[in-house]
Amino acid sequence: MVQFLAAPVDVVLADLVAWRSGLGQRTRVVEGPERGLAELLPGESPWRRELLLPAGRWTAYLNDAPHGGDPTASAVVVARRLGVQHVMAQHVPPYGPAHAATQLWVTGPDGEPPLAPQRTLSASATDGRWSWHASGTPLPFEDVDRYRARRIRDRLDRPLLLSHLADLGITPPEEVDPSRAVLVEQVDRSG
């Protein structure tokens, strides 16, 4: 799961650190962490490391929560504080006893309080049973006819998710330069 904020990395970083400081938390910031995305492994509970990466005019946000990250984490709070759009994108290929999911959540200042959703798309399977959810106003680039496909898993798949991200102006993950990452780590008061 990757989250995106419609603001440059330096703006997101400054607000994230200020917010955490206001909560009484100490943080350590490492620019261009040596291990890049590997800094988030293995996942921890509770999570304590966050990685910011430039993704076009957006900032990609990841954290080290187990099972692919926490969608309720800091990114949505910082996006609200900055008054910018927030996107959560998730693609979980089939695993275990027929589980899978592809989801896109778009929230922002124009969304309905308190959670400010603008658009939600979700094709997911639990134990082989697929479900579909779409809410909010379609984004200008969406082909809503696609969502009428007989098989739910064909309504929203990884290629379409990546296409929607590109249409929002988000740089595809494979084009993001991990050497430009910024790691924000919560530090124990004793450390």
KEKE-3310 file (N, C-alpha, C; in steps of 0.2 Angstrom, whole numbers, plus 5000, padded with zeros to 4 digits):
npx = (5004:5003:5003:4999:5003:4997:5008:5025:5040:5048:5039:5029:5037:5042:5029:5025:5036:5034:5021:5022:5031:5023:5015:5023:5033:5049:5059:5070:5078:5083:5090:5090:5091:5103:5098:5086:5070:5071:5073:5061:5059:5061:5043:5035:5026:5020:5021:5035:5043:5044:5043:5047:5045:5049:5036:5033:5023:5018:5020:5026:5021:5026:5025:5032:5023:5016:5011:5010:5009:5000:4985:4979:4988:5000:5000:4987:4983:4993:4990:4977:4980:4988:4979:4977:4975:4974:4979:4976:4983:4982:4987:4985:4991:4983:4983:4985:4970:4963:4962:4963:4966:4962:4963:4958:4958:4953:4955:4951:4952:4940:4931:4918:4916:4917:4929:4932:4931:4932:4933:4931:4936:4935:4940:4939:4943:4938:4942:4939:4927:4922:4920:4913:4915:4911:4911:4907:4910:4914:4931:4938:4945:4941:4934:4919:4912:4919:4918:4907:4910:4908:4916:4921:4935:4940:4936:4944:4960:4978:4985:4975:4974:4987:4986:4976:4983:4993:4985:4981:4993:5003:5019:5024:5027:5039:5047:5051:5064:5074:5085:5082:5074:5067:5069:5059:5060:5053:5059:5065:5062:5072:5083)
npy = (4994:5011:5028:5044:5062:5078:5087:5094:5085:5092:5100:5092:5084:5094:5098:5085:5083:5094:5091:5079:5083:5093:5083:5079:5070:5063:5064:5057:5062:5056:5059:5053:5039:5025:5012:5014:5009:4997:5001:5000:4988:4974:4975:4983:4983:4993:5003:5013:5020:5030:5033:5045:5050:5058:5060:5065:5079:5076:5068:5052:5041:5030:5017:5007:4998:4982:4970:4978:4991:5005:5012:5022:5030:5044:5051:5054:5063:5073:5078:5083:5093:5101:5104:5098:5086:5068:5052:5034:5020:5003:4987:4970:4956:4939:4928:4916:4908:4912:4926:4944:4961:4977:4993:5011:5025:5042:5056:5073:5091:5095:5085:5076:5080:5069:5062:5066:5060:5058:5050:5033:5017:5000:4983:4968:4952:4939:4924:4919:4925:4939:4956:4972:4990:5006:5023:5041:5055:5051:5052:5064:5057:5044:5029:5024:5014:5003:4998:4990:4977:4960:4951:4955:4956:4961:4974:4983:4983:4980:4987:4997:5004:5009:5017:5026:5033:5039:5048:5056:5063:5057:5051:5035:5021:5013:5023:5031:5039:5030:5035:5048:5048:5051:5047:5046:5044:5038:5042:5035:5042:5041:5039)
npz = (5000:4996:4999:4994:4994:4989:4987:4988:4993:5003:5009:5015:5023:5032:5039:5044:5053:5062:5066:5073:5083:5090:5096:5105:5102:5098:5083:5071:5056:5041:5026:5010:5013:5016:5013:5007:5002:5009:5022:5028:5032:5043:5045:5059:5074:5086:5072:5067:5058:5044:5026:5014:4997:4982:4970:4956:4956:4968:4984:4989:5002:5014:5027:5041:5045:5049:5036:5024:5027:5035:5032:5039:5044:5047:5035:5030:5040:5039:5026:5027:5037:5028:5019:5006:4993:4996:4992:4993:4987:4983:4979:4980:4975:4971:4985:4998:5003:4991:4992:4988:4982:4975:4976:4977:4985:4986:4995:5001:5002:4997:5000:5009:5025:5040:5036:5023:5010:4992:4981:4980:4975:4974:4972:4978:4986:4997:5003:4990:4986:4978:4979:4975:4976:4974:4976:4977:4967:4950:4944:4932:4922:4922:4915:4917:4912:4912:4925:4924:4921:4920:4928:4944:4947:4935:4935:4942:4941:4943:4931:4928:4940:4941:4929:4933:4944:4936:4929:4938:4940:4947:4949:4942:4952:4948:4942:4952:4961:4972:4979:4983:4993:5010:5026:5041:5057:5072:5088:5103:5119:5128:5119)
capx = (5000:5007:4999:5002:5000:4998:5013:5032:5042:5050:5033:5026:5042:5041:5023:5025:5040:5031:5015:5025:5034:5018:5013:5028:5037:5055:5060:5076:5077:5088:5089:5094:5094:5107:5095:5080:5064:5073:5073:5055:5058:5054:5038:5035:5020:5018:5026:5039:5047:5040:5048:5044:5048:5046:5032:5030:5021:5016:5025:5024:5022:5025:5027:5034:5018:5016:5006:5010:5008:4994:4982:4976:4994:5001:4999:4980:4983:4997:4986:4972:4984:4991:4973:4979:4972:4977:4977:4979:4983:4984:4986:4987:4989:4980:4987:4982:4964:4959:4962:4966:4962:4965:4959:4960:4954:4955:4952:4954:4948:4933:4927:4913:4918:4924:4934:4933:4931:4930:4931:4933:4935:4938:4938:4943:4941:4940:4940:4937:4921:4923:4915:4915:4913:4913:4907:4909:4910:4920:4936:4937:4948:4938:4929:4915:4909:4924:4916:4902:4913:4905:4920:4923:4942:4942:4934:4949:4966:4984:4986:4971:4976:4993:4984:4973:4988:4997:4981:4981:4999:5008:5024:5023:5032:5045:5051:5053:5071:5074:5090:5079:5070:5068:5066:5057:5060:5051:5065:5063:5064:5079:5088)
capy = (5000:5017:5034:5050:5068:5082:5092:5092:5081:5096:5103:5086:5083:5100:5097:5079:5083:5099:5088:5074:5087:5095:5078:5077:5064:5065:5061:5058:5063:5054:5061:5048:5033:5020:5006:5015:5005:4992:5004:4999:4980:4971:4979:4983:4985:4998:5006:5019:5023:5033:5035:5050:5050:5062:5056:5070:5085:5072:5064:5045:5040:5023:5016:5000:4994:4975:4968:4983:4998:5007:5017:5027:5033:5051:5054:5057:5069:5079:5080:5087:5099:5105:5106:5095:5079:5062:5046:5028:5015:4996:4981:4964:4950:4934:4925:4911:4905:4916:4933:4948:4967:4982:4999:5018:5030:5049:5061:5080:5097:5096:5079:5077:5079:5071:5059:5070:5055:5061:5044:5026:5011:4994:4976:4964:4945:4936:4917:4918:4929:4945:4962:4979:4996:5013:5029:5047:5057:5049:5057:5066:5052:5037:5026:5020:5008:4997:4995:4985:4971:4954:4948:4960:4957:4965:4981:4987:4979:4984:4992:5002:5008:5013:5022:5032:5037:5043:5053:5061:5066:5054:5047:5028:5018:5011:5029:5035:5038:5029:5039:5055:5047:5054:5043:5049:5039:5040:5040:5034:5048:5039:5038)
capz = (5000:4995:5000:4991:4996:4983:4990:4988:4999:5008:5013:5018:5028:5038:5042:5047:5059:5066:5069:5078:5088:5093:5100:5110:5099:5095:5077:5067:5049:5037:5019:5006:5018:5013:5011:5003:5004:5014:5029:5031:5033:5043:5048:5066:5077:5082:5067:5069:5052:5038:5021:5009:4991:4977:4965:4952:4960:4974:4989:4991:5009:5016:5034:5042:5049:5046:5031:5019:5029:5039:5028:5043:5047:5047:5028:5029:5044:5036:5020:5030:5039:5023:5014:5000:4991:4998:4988:4995:4982:4985:4975:4983:4971:4975:4990:5002:5001:4987:4994:4983:4982:4971:4979:4976:4989:4985:4999:5000:5005:4994:5002:5014:5032:5043:5032:5017:5004:4986:4977:4982:4971:4978:4970:4983:4987:5003:5002:4984:4985:4976:4981:4972:4980:4971:4979:4976:4960:4946:4942:4925:4917:4923:4910:4922:4909:4914:4931:4923:4919:4923:4933:4948:4947:4929:4935:4944:4942:4944:4926:4928:4946:4939:4924:4937:4947:4931:4927:4944:4940:4951:4945:4943:4957:4945:4940:4958:4963:4980:4982:4985:4999:5016:5032:5047:5062:5079:5092:5110:5123:5131:5114)
cpx = (5004:5002:5003:4999:5002:5002:5020:5034:5044:5044:5030:5031:5042:5035:5023:5030:5037:5025:5017:5028:5029:5014:5017:5033:5043:5056:5067:5075:5083:5087:5093:5096:5097:5103:5088:5074:5065:5073:5066:5054:5063:5049:5037:5028:5021:5023:5029:5043:5043:5045:5044:5048:5045:5042:5029:5029:5018:5022:5022:5025:5021:5027:5029:5029:5017:5010:5005:5009:5001:4991:4979:4982:4994:4999:4992:4980:4987:4993:4981:4975:4986:4985:4974:4976:4977:4975:4980:4978:4986:4982:4989:4985:4986:4985:4982:4975:4960:4957:4965:4962:4966:4960:4962:4955:4957:4951:4954:4949:4941:4928:4923:4916:4914:4930:4936:4934:4929:4929:4935:4931:4939:4935:4942:4939:4943:4937:4937:4930:4923:4918:4918:4912:4915:4908:4911:4909:4916:4925:4936:4940:4945:4933:4925:4912:4913:4921:4910:4904:4910:4909:4923:4931:4944:4940:4939:4955:4972:4986:4982:4972:4982:4991:4980:4978:4992:4992:4980:4988:5005:5013:5024:5029:5039:5050:5053:5060:5072:5080:5088:5074:5072:5065:5065:5056:5058:5057:5062:5065:5071:5085:5090)
cpy = (5006:5023:5040:5056:5073:5088:5090:5089:5086:5099:5098:5085:5088:5099:5091:5080:5088:5095:5083:5078:5090:5090:5076:5072:5067:5061:5062:5058:5061:5055:5056:5042:5028:5015:5007:5012:5000:4994:5002:4992:4979:4976:4978:4985:4987:5001:5012:5023:5025:5035:5040:5050:5054:5058:5061:5076:5082:5070:5057:5045:5032:5022:5009:4996:4987:4975:4974:4990:5000:5013:5023:5031:5041:5054:5058:5063:5075:5082:5085:5094:5104:5108:5104:5088:5074:5056:5040:5023:5008:4991:4975:4959:4944:4930:4920:4908:4909:4923:4938:4955:4972:4988:5006:5022:5037:5053:5068:5085:5098:5090:5081:5075:5073:5067:5062:5065:5059:5055:5038:5021:5005:4987:4972:4957:4942:4929:4916:4922:4936:4950:4968:4984:5002:5018:5035:5049:5054:5054:5058:5061:5045:5035:5021:5014:5002:4994:4991:4978:4965:4952:4954:4962:4961:4972:4986:4983:4983:4989:4998:5007:5012:5019:5028:5036:5041:5049:5058:5065:5063:5050:5039:5026:5016:5017:5033:5033:5037:5033:5046:5054:5050:5050:5047:5044:5041:5038:5040:5040:5047:5039:5044)
cpz = (5000:4996:4997:4993:4990:4986:4989:4994:5005:5012:5017:5024:5034:5042:5046:5054:5064:5070:5075:5084:5093:5098:5105:5108:5096:5088:5075:5060:5045:5029:5015:5010:5013:5010:5008:5006:5009:5021:5032:5033:5039:5046:5055:5068:5084:5077:5069:5064:5047:5033:5016:5003:4986:4972:4960:4957:4967:4978:4990:4998:5010:5023:5035:5046:5045:5041:5026:5021:5032:5035:5032:5047:5046:5040:5028:5034:5041:5030:5022:5033:5034:5018:5007:4999:4994:4994:4992:4989:4984:4980:4978:4979:4975:4979:4994:4999:4997:4989:4989:4984:4978:4973:4977:4980:4988:4990:4998:5003:5003:4996:5007:5021:5035:5040:5026:5011:4998:4981:4980:4977:4974:4974:4974:4984:4993:5002:4995:4982:4984:4977:4977:4976:4976:4974:4977:4968:4956:4944:4934:4920:4917:4917:4915:4918:4911:4920:4930:4921:4923:4929:4937:4947:4941:4930:4937:4945:4942:4938:4926:4934:4944:4934:4928:4941:4942:4929:4932:4944:4945:4947:4947:4948:4954:4943:4946:4960:4970:4983:4985:4990:5005:5021:5038:5052:5069:5084:5100:5114:5126:5126:5111)
residu = (MET:VAL:GLN:PHE:LEU:ALA:ALA:PRO:VAL:ASP:VAL:VAL:LEU:ALA:ASP:LEU:VAL:ALA:TRP:ARG:SER:GLY:LEU:GLY:GLN:ARG:THR:ARG:VAL:VAL:GLU:GLY:PRO:GLU:ARG:GLY:LEU:ALA:GLU:LEU:LEU:PRO:GLY:GLU:SER:PRO:TRP:ARG:ARG:GLU:LEU:LEU:LEU:PRO:ALA:GLY:ARG:TRP:THR:ALA:TYR:LEU:ASN:ASP:ALA:PRO:HIS:GLY:GLY:ASP:PRO:THR:ALA:SER:ALA:VAL:VAL:VAL:ALA:ARG:ARG:LEU:GLY:VAL:GLN:HIS:VAL:MET:ALA:GLN:HIS:VAL:PRO:PRO:TYR:GLY:PRO:ALA:HIS:ALA:ALA:THR:GLN:LEU:TRP:VAL:THR:GLY:PRO:ASP:GLY:GLU:PRO:PRO:LEU:ALA:PRO:GLN:ARG:THR:LEU:SER:ALA:SER:ALA:THR:ASP:GLY:ARG:TRP:SER:TRP:HIS:ALA:SER:GLY:THR:PRO:LEU:PRO:PHE:GLU:ASP:VAL:ASP:ARG:TYR:ARG:ALA:ARG:ARG:ILE:ARG:ASP:ARG:LEU:ASP:ARG:PRO:LEU:LEU:LEU:SER:HIS:LEU:ALA:ASP:LEU:GLY:ILE:THR:PRO:PRO:GLU:GLU:VAL:ASP:PRO:SER:ARG:ALA:VAL:LEU:VAL:GLU:GLN:VAL:ASP:ARG:SER:GLY)
# end
